[in-house]
Amino acid sequence: MKALNLKSMSWIMALAMMFIVSFTGCSDDDGEDGGPIAPVFPELKETNCGANETTEISFEANLDWEISSNAGWCKFINGEISESIMSGKAGKQTIKIAVSADGQNYNDDAIAEITLKMGEKSQVIYKIKRAKKEYSDLVITDEEGNVYDAEHPLTIKGNNISIPIYTSLKAQAEDGMEIGFTNPEWLTYRINEETGMYEFTFNTDNEEGLNIKYPIAQGNGVLVFATADAETAKTDKIRKVEIPLIYEGVQADAIGISPTHMNVIVKPDGQSIISGETTSSELVSTIIARNDEFHIIEFVQTYNSAEGAYTYDFSDDGDVDWVQSVIGTGENKDKITLTVGSNEGTDERAAIVMVFPKAVYETIKNDLSGNIIDNNTGDIKTMYNTNIMVTLKQEKIQQQAERITFKAELYGNSQYLNSMEEGSENDITNLKNSPNVGDYHVENDNVWKITIPQMAAYMYSQFTEFGETTTTALLIEAVGMATGQEITEKTSHSNAHGLSLTGNFYDLEMGELVSRSGWGIYFDDPSTYDNNYQLVVKGEDGKTLALCIIEIAAE
């Protein structure tokens, strides 16, 4: 049996151990002597960085490293993200740091510590100081940078009649500070989302009863801006600004006229002024102008048929003697009452009444025609259309014709249709030479008959539409009446009814506004009507000058 050589075995084991040491002892952190490399930390540095700003820190690490921030408001920028911990390989490093305003106050500075870790050791290498918040004065300015405060009043721009005009302000203090304001009730506002500016204008719905027309002097309102901490902040900086207010009143060149009266027809005596479907002896309009300071201009309008155009006569210097436009007094100083004199001439006549704010009138008064009329169009300048209060035409005195006739038209919904005149399908018949015509006792046997087909008569009856009773009437006009004469029913009737109708309407055939005045009739039941409703025109002596019988033809 062979014996084991222990000496040889020990040598083999020693050789194996040497290989193991050589593999496990060679790393980057080992020194030349085979031992671990000790981390070398840079000296502590301090730097300042403001809130919402960035800075950079630099250091050199002799080992793989990791840095961290102990403050949430101080983070490292790594590409597109911010983080509180970063790591990297040994070498020189420059790292960008972002400082936010989170937690910043007005009392204390804040310090963030940046810790570098290499191996098992850590050390603070940077201190980042973020200064406490600094108060700034609250400053109120306009768009041009003009400052407003107790010594510099703010003038609110005058409004237009229909469009509010805004006065803009900017309020500034330190970043992030909330700013509010209080304003008098006669002032309203909006905030411009694009510019961040406060925009103020006169509140036409104010409960103080202040009128858009009148200026408001200093001492009747204060606009107060204040920071959110105005009552608590311990600083000598301005936190509250009180601004005295002034309001200009409505714009100096603005005018409002309500209502306006266009295409008015005036009867020769001047007592019947027809505006739309309303007849009265006068027209009244309320004027909006700064401080109720306005001027009335009246001028004659004449139509030149040869040239197909209107001409305007300002020779009376804005005062037409047959038109009276009177400005009220006291509580009615903003009202104009217009009346028209009687027309004793043989021609119809027309006039226009315009109203101008005092500021505008002063600029045009030396040449009314040249300033108001457009030389190119020969008409009133478009810019002055809103200054027109009344356009009117007065009829001439009508002499009685040798023979009064009748015409009929459908009257309904402010329109005239289906005219019927003598000789048109025998709708209107002259009965002068009919048997027994003398029994009617009419001057010169001037008797007429209007025959209405029964189906058509149903158009002139009361009917219900959407729960409302509506009447479409047949308007009968007497043609050739003298001024002052009128058409009316001879006697009332149980099945036929009538009423006086007067109004201005646009005639499609004539292409102009015309006045219609006559007697409108309608029936309760055309099928039972007895053909005995009569209309008459009487003279001053009470004699019947013309008579018209209304008949419904049997089907």
C-alpha positions in Angstrom: 0.0 0.0 0.0 1.3 3.3 -1.1 1.5 6.2 1.3 -0.1 9.8 0.5 2.5 12.6 0.0 1.0 15.5 2.1 3.8 17.9 1.3 3.0 17.8 -2.4 -0.7 18.4 -1.7 0.0 21.6 0.3 1.9 23.1 -2.6 -1.0 22.5 -5.0 -3.5 24.2 -2.6 -1.3 27.2 -2.2 -1.1 27.6 -5.9 -4.9 27.5 -6.2 -5.3 30.2 -3.6 -3.0 32.5 -5.5 -5.2 32.3 -8.6 -8.3 33.1 -6.6 -6.7 36.2 -5.1 -5.6 37.4 -8.4 -9.1 37.3 -9.9 -11.0 38.8 -6.9 -8.6 41.6 -6.1 -8.4 43.4 -9.4 -11.2 46.2 -9.6 -11.5 49.9 -10.7 -11.6 51.0 -7.1 -8.4 49.3 -6.3 -5.2 51.1 -6.0 -1.9 50.2 -7.5 -1.1 48.2 -4.5 -4.3 46.2 -4.9 -6.2 48.0 -2.1 -9.6 49.9 -2.7 -9.4 53.5 -4.0 -10.5 56.1 -1.4 -13.2 58.6 -2.6 -11.9 62.2 -2.9 -14.6 64.8 -2.3 -14.4 68.4 -3.6 -14.5 71.3 -1.2 -17.9 72.6 -0.1 -19.2 75.4 -2.3 -22.1 77.8 -1.9 -24.1 79.5 -4.7 -27.3 81.5 -5.0 -30.2 81.0 -7.3 -33.5 82.8 -7.5 -36.9 81.1 -7.6 -38.0 79.9 -11.1 -34.4 80.2 -12.3 -31.6 77.7 -13.1 -27.9 77.4 -12.2 -25.1 75.0 -12.7 -22.8 73.1 -10.3 -19.5 71.5 -11.3 -17.4 68.8 -9.5 -14.9 66.1 -10.2 -15.5 62.6 -8.9 -12.7 59.9 -8.8 -15.2 57.1 -8.5 -18.7 56.3 -9.8 -21.0 58.8 -8.1 -24.5 59.7 -7.0 -25.8 63.1 -6.0 -29.0 64.0 -4.2 -30.9 67.2 -3.2 -32.5 67.4 0.2 -35.0 70.1 -0.9 -38.0 69.5 -3.2 -37.7 73.0 -4.7 -34.1 72.2 -5.9 -33.8 69.5 -8.6 -31.4 68.3 -11.2 -32.3 68.7 -14.9 -31.8 65.4 -16.7 -32.9 65.8 -20.3 -36.6 66.6 -20.3 -37.2 65.7 -16.7 -36.3 67.1 -13.3 -35.2 64.7 -10.5 -33.8 64.7 -7.0 -31.1 62.0 -7.5 -28.6 61.6 -10.4 -25.7 59.2 -10.9 -22.8 58.8 -13.2 -19.2 57.6 -13.9 -16.0 59.1 -12.5 -14.7 62.3 -14.1 -15.5 66.0 -14.3 -19.2 66.8 -14.1 -21.4 69.9 -14.8 -25.0 69.6 -13.8 -27.9 72.0 -14.4 -30.1 72.7 -11.4 -33.7 74.1 -11.5 -35.0 76.1 -8.5 -38.8 76.5 -8.1 -40.8 78.8 -6.0 -42.5 76.0 -4.0 -42.7 76.9 -0.4 -41.1 80.2 -0.8 -42.1 82.8 1.8 -41.4 86.4 2.7 -39.7 85.6 6.0 -36.7 83.2 5.5 -34.1 82.3 3.0 -34.0 78.6 2.1 -30.9 76.3 1.7 -30.8 73.2 -0.3 -27.8 70.8 0.3 -26.4 68.8 -2.5 -24.8 65.5 -1.3 -22.2 63.6 -3.3 -21.9 59.8 -2.6 -19.0 57.7 -3.8 -18.6 54.2 -2.6 -19.9 53.9 0.9 -19.2 57.5 1.8 -21.2 60.7 1.3 -20.5 64.4 1.7 -22.3 67.7 1.1 -20.5 69.5 -1.7 -22.9 72.3 -2.5 -25.3 74.6 -0.7 -27.9 76.3 -2.9 -29.4 79.4 -1.4 -32.8 80.6 -2.5 -33.6 84.1 -1.2 -36.9 84.7 0.5 -39.6 86.5 -1.5 -39.2 90.2 -1.9 -42.2 92.5 -1.9 -42.8 94.8 -4.8 -44.9 97.9 -5.0 -48.4 97.5 -6.4 -48.5 99.6 -9.5 -51.5 100.4 -11.7 -50.9 101.7 -15.2 -52.7 102.0 -18.5 -51.6 100.6 -21.9 -49.0 103.4 -22.3 -47.5 103.0 -18.9 -49.1 106.0 -17.3 -49.5 105.5 -13.5 -52.8 105.9 -11.7 -53.1 106.4 -7.9 -54.6 108.8 -5.4 -52.8 111.7 -7.1 -53.5 110.7 -10.6 -57.3 110.1 -11.3 -58.5 107.7 -13.9 -60.9 109.1 -16.6 -63.3 106.4 -17.9 -63.8 106.9 -21.6 -67.2 108.0 -22.8 -69.5 105.2 -24.2 -71.0 105.1 -27.7 -74.8 104.8 -27.9 -74.8 101.1 -28.7 -71.3 99.9 -28.2 -69.4 100.1 -24.8 -66.0 101.7 -24.9 -63.5 100.3 -22.5 -60.7 101.9 -20.5 -57.8 99.4 -19.9 -55.6 99.0 -16.8 -52.8 96.8 -15.8 -52.1 95.8 -12.1 -48.6 94.6 -11.2 -46.9 93.5 -8.0 -44.4 90.7 -7.3 -44.7 87.5 -9.3 -47.4 85.2 -8.2 -49.2 87.7 -6.0 -53.0 87.7 -6.4 -54.5 91.2 -7.0 -58.1 92.1 -6.6 -60.2 95.3 -6.8 -63.4 96.9 -5.8 -65.3 99.4 -7.9 -68.4 101.6 -7.7 -71.7 100.1 -9.0 -71.8 102.5 -11.9 -68.7 100.9 -13.3 -68.6 97.5 -14.8 -65.6 95.5 -16.1 -64.3 92.5 -18.0 -60.8 90.8 -18.0 -59.0 90.5 -21.3 -57.8 86.9 -21.4 -55.1 87.7 -23.9 -53.5 90.7 -22.3 -54.5 90.1 -18.7 -55.7 93.7 -18.5 -58.7 94.9 -16.6 -61.2 96.7 -18.9 -63.7 99.1 -17.4 -66.8 100.9 -18.8 -69.9 102.7 -17.6 -72.6 100.4 -16.4 -75.8 101.4 -18.1 -77.8 99.2 -15.8 -76.5 100.8 -12.6 -79.0 101.1 -9.7 -77.9 104.6 -8.8 -79.9 106.1 -11.6 -76.8 107.6 -13.3 -77.3 108.2 -17.0 -74.8 107.4 -19.7 -75.2 110.9 -21.1 -73.9 112.8 -18.1 -70.2 113.2 -17.0 -69.3 112.1 -13.5 -66.9 114.4 -11.7 -64.1 113.4 -9.4 -65.2 112.6 -5.9 -68.1 110.3 -6.9 -66.3 107.0 -7.1 -63.0 105.3 -6.3 -61.5 102.3 -7.9 -59.4 100.3 -5.3 -56.8 97.7 -6.2 -55.2 95.6 -3.4 -52.9 92.6 -3.1 -54.2 89.5 -1.4 -52.0 90.2 1.6 -52.7 93.9 1.8 -53.9 93.6 5.4 -51.2 91.2 6.7 -48.0 91.9 4.9 -45.2 93.4 7.0 -43.5 95.6 4.5 -43.2 99.3 3.5 -44.1 98.4 -0.1 -47.4 99.6 -1.5 -50.1 97.0 -1.2 -53.2 99.0 -1.9 -53.9 101.7 -4.5 -57.0 104.0 -4.4 -57.8 105.8 -7.7 -60.3 108.6 -7.9 -62.7 108.2 -10.9 -64.0 110.6 -13.6 -66.5 109.6 -16.3 -66.5 111.6 -19.5 -70.2 111.1 -20.3 -71.4 109.7 -23.6 -69.0 110.3 -26.4 -69.1 114.0 -27.6 -69.9 113.0 -31.2 -72.5 110.3 -30.3 -76.2 110.7 -30.9 -79.2 108.5 -30.0 -82.7 109.2 -31.4 -85.6 107.1 -30.3 -87.8 106.6 -32.1 -86.9 107.8 -35.6 -89.7 108.6 -38.0 -89.0 107.7 -41.5 -91.2 108.3 -44.6 -93.9 110.2 -42.6 -96.9 111.4 -44.5 -98.5 114.7 -43.3 -102.0 115.7 -44.3 -102.4 119.3 -45.7 -103.8 120.7 -42.5 -100.8 119.4 -40.6 -103.0 117.9 -37.9 -102.7 114.3 -39.2 -99.1 113.1 -39.1 -99.0 109.5 -40.3 -95.9 107.5 -39.1 -96.2 103.9 -40.0 -99.7 102.9 -38.9 -100.0 105.6 -36.3 -101.7 108.9 -36.8 -101.2 111.9 -34.5 -100.9 115.6 -34.5 -97.2 115.5 -33.4 -94.1 113.4 -33.3 -91.9 113.0 -30.2 -88.4 111.6 -30.0 -86.0 111.2 -27.1 -82.4 112.3 -27.7 -79.2 110.9 -26.1 -76.4 113.4 -26.3 -73.7 114.5 -23.8 -75.2 116.8 -21.2 -78.3 117.0 -23.4 -76.5 119.4 -25.7 -77.7 119.0 -29.2 -78.8 121.1 -32.2 -81.7 120.6 -34.6 -81.3 121.1 -38.3 -84.3 121.3 -40.7 -84.1 121.5 -44.4 -86.3 121.1 -47.5 -86.1 118.1 -49.7 -87.2 118.3 -53.4 -87.4 115.5 -55.9 -86.2 116.4 -59.4 -88.1 113.9 -61.7 -86.1 115.0 -64.7 -82.8 114.0 -63.1 -84.3 111.2 -60.9 -82.6 112.6 -57.8 -83.3 114.7 -54.7 -81.9 118.1 -54.0 -81.6 119.7 -50.5 -82.2 123.3 -49.6 -80.3 124.7 -46.6 -81.0 128.3 -47.5 -83.0 128.8 -44.2 -79.8 127.9 -42.3 -81.3 124.8 -40.9 -84.7 126.2 -40.0 -87.8 125.4 -42.1 -90.6 127.8 -41.2 -93.5 125.2 -41.7 -91.8 122.6 -39.5 -91.6 123.3 -35.8 -89.1 121.2 -33.8 -89.3 122.2 -30.1 -86.9 121.0 -27.4 -88.5 120.3 -24.1 -87.5 121.8 -20.7 -86.9 120.4 -17.2 -87.3 116.7 -17.2 -88.1 116.8 -20.9 -85.0 118.6 -22.0 -83.9 115.5 -23.9 -87.1 115.4 -26.0 -88.0 117.0 -29.3 -91.6 117.5 -30.3 -92.3 118.1 -34.0 -95.4 119.6 -35.5 -96.2 120.7 -39.0 -98.0 123.8 -40.3 -100.8 123.7 -42.8 -99.9 123.5 -46.5 -101.7 126.4 -48.2 -99.8 125.9 -51.5 -100.7 123.9 -54.6 -97.7 121.5 -54.4 -96.8 118.8 -51.9 -93.6 119.5 -50.0 -91.0 117.5 -48.1 -88.5 118.1 -45.3 -85.9 116.3 -43.3 -85.1 116.9 -39.6 -81.7 116.0 -38.2 -80.2 116.2 -34.7 -76.5 116.7 -34.1 -74.5 116.7 -30.8 -73.2 120.2 -30.0 -69.6 119.1 -30.6 -70.5 117.9 -34.2 -72.7 120.9 -35.0 -69.9 123.3 -34.1 -67.7 121.7 -36.8 -70.4 121.7 -39.6 -72.5 124.8 -38.9 -70.5 127.1 -41.2 -71.4 125.0 -44.3 -74.3 122.7 -43.6 -74.9 121.6 -47.2 -71.2 121.0 -47.9 -70.7 119.0 -44.7 -73.9 117.0 -44.7 -74.4 116.2 -48.4 -72.1 113.8 -50.2 -70.9 115.5 -53.4 -70.5 112.2 -55.2 -73.9 110.7 -54.5 -75.9 114.0 -54.0 -77.4 112.4 -50.9 -76.9 112.7 -47.1 -73.5 111.3 -46.1 -73.8 107.7 -44.8 -71.9 108.7 -41.6 -74.9 111.0 -40.7 -77.7 108.5 -41.3 -78.0 108.0 -37.5 -78.6 111.8 -37.1 -81.9 111.7 -39.0 -84.9 112.1 -36.8 -87.7 112.6 -39.3 -88.2 112.4 -43.1 -91.6 113.7 -44.0 -93.8 114.6 -47.0 -96.8 116.9 -46.7 -99.6 116.5 -49.1 -101.1 119.5 -51.0 -104.7 120.7 -50.5 -106.9 118.5 -52.6 -109.7 120.1 -54.6 -112.8 118.0 -55.0 -112.9 116.3 -58.4 -115.9 116.8 -60.7 -116.9 113.3 -59.9 -115.7 111.2 -56.9 -114.9 107.6 -57.8 -114.0 104.5 -55.7 -111.3 101.9 -55.7 -110.8 98.8 -53.6 -107.7 97.0 -52.4 -107.0 94.1 -50.0 -105.7 95.4 -46.7 -103.9 93.0 -44.4 -100.5 92.4 -42.9 -99.5 95.9 -43.8 -99.7 95.1 -47.5 -102.0 96.1 -50.4 -102.9 93.6 -53.0 -105.4 92.8 -55.8 -106.5 96.4 -56.7 -110.0 96.7 -58.1 -110.9 99.8 -60.2 -113.7 100.8 -62.5 -113.9 98.6 -65.5 -111.7 95.8 -64.1 -113.8 92.7 -64.7 -116.9 94.7 -63.6 -115.7 94.7 -60.0 -116.7 98.3 -59.7 -119.7 99.6 -61.6 -121.0 103.1 -62.2 -124.7 103.2 -61.5 -125.4 106.8 -62.7 -127.6 105.7 -65.5 -129.3 102.8 -63.7 -133.1 102.7 -63.2 -134.2 104.2 -59.9 -130.8 105.6 -59.1 -132.5 108.8 -58.0 -134.0 106.9 -55.0 -130.5 107.1 -53.4 -130.7 111.0 -53.2 -127.0 111.4 -54.2 -125.7 114.6 -55.9 -125.5 114.1 -59.6 -126.6 110.4 -59.2 -123.0 109.6 -58.2 -123.7 106.0 -57.2 -121.3 103.1 -57.5 -121.4 99.4 -56.8 -118.5 97.1 -55.8 -119.2 93.4 -56.5 -117.1 90.9 -54.6 -117.2 87.2 -55.5 -118.4 85.2 -52.6 -115.2 83.1 -52.3 -113.2 86.3 -52.2 -115.4 87.7 -49.6 -114.3 85.0 -47.2 -110.9 86.7 -47.3 -112.5 89.7 -45.7 -113.8 88.0 -42.6 -112.6 87.4 -39.0 -110.7 84.2 -38.5 -108.6 82.7 -35.7 -104.9 82.1 -36.2 -102.7 80.7 -33.4 -105.4 81.7 -30.8 -105.7 85.3 -32.0 -108.5 86.9 -34.0 -107.2 88.4 -37.2 -109.0 90.6 -39.7 -108.2 91.1 -43.3 -110.2 94.0 -44.6 -111.2 95.2 -48.0 -110.1 98.9 -48.1 -112.4 101.2 -50.1 -110.9 104.5 -51.1 -112.8 107.5 -52.4 -110.8 109.1 -55.2 -111.2 112.8 -55.9 -112.4 113.9 -52.4 -111.5 117.4 -51.4 -109.2 117.9 -48.4 -111.2 117.5 -45.2 -113.8 115.1 -46.8 -113.8 111.5 -45.7 -115.4 108.2 -46.6 -117.5 106.4 -44.0 -120.4 104.0 -43.6 -123.9 105.3 -44.2 -125.4 103.2 -41.5 -124.2 100.3 -39.4 -124.9 96.8 -40.5 -125.5 93.6 -38.6 -123.3 91.4 -40.8 -120.8 93.9 -42.3 -118.4 96.0 -40.3 -116.1 98.8 -41.0 -113.4 101.0 -39.6 -111.3 103.9 -40.7 -107.9 102.8 -42.0 -104.9 105.1 -42.5 -101.3 104.2 -43.0 -98.1 104.5 -45.1 -97.2 101.5 -47.3 -94.6 100.7 -49.9 -96.2 100.4 -53.4 -94.3 97.8 -55.4 -95.6 99.2 -58.7 -94.8 102.8 -58.0 -91.6 101.9 -56.2 -92.2 104.4 -53.4 -94.0 104.9 -50.1 -97.6 105.9 -50.4 -100.3 107.0 -48.0 -103.5 105.1 -47.9 -106.7 106.4 -46.2 -110.1 104.9 -46.6 -112.8 102.6 -45.1 -112.0 98.9 -44.4 -114.8 96.4 -44.4 -115.1 92.7 -43.4 -118.0 90.3 -43.0 -119.2 88.0 -40.2 -120.6 85.5 -42.7 -120.5 86.3 -46.5 -123.1 83.5 -47.2 -125.9 85.4 -45.3 -124.9 88.9 -46.3 -127.9 90.9 -47.8 -126.0 93.2 -50.1 -127.1 96.3 -48.4 -124.0 97.8 -46.8 -123.3 101.3 -48.1 -120.4 103.8 -47.9 -120.8 107.6 -48.5 -118.8 110.8 -48.9 -120.6 113.9 -47.7 -119.9 117.6 -48.3 -119.7 120.4 -45.8 -123.4 121.1 -46.2 -124.3 117.5 -45.3 -125.3 116.5 -48.8 -124.2 113.1 -50.1 -121.6 113.6 -52.8 -121.0 109.9 -53.6 -122.3 106.5 -52.5 -120.9 103.0 -52.9 -123.0 99.8 -52.5 -121.0 96.7 -51.3 -122.4 93.6 -52.9 -121.4 89.9 -52.8 -122.0 87.9 -55.9 -123.8 84.6 -55.5 -121.8 81.5 -56.5 
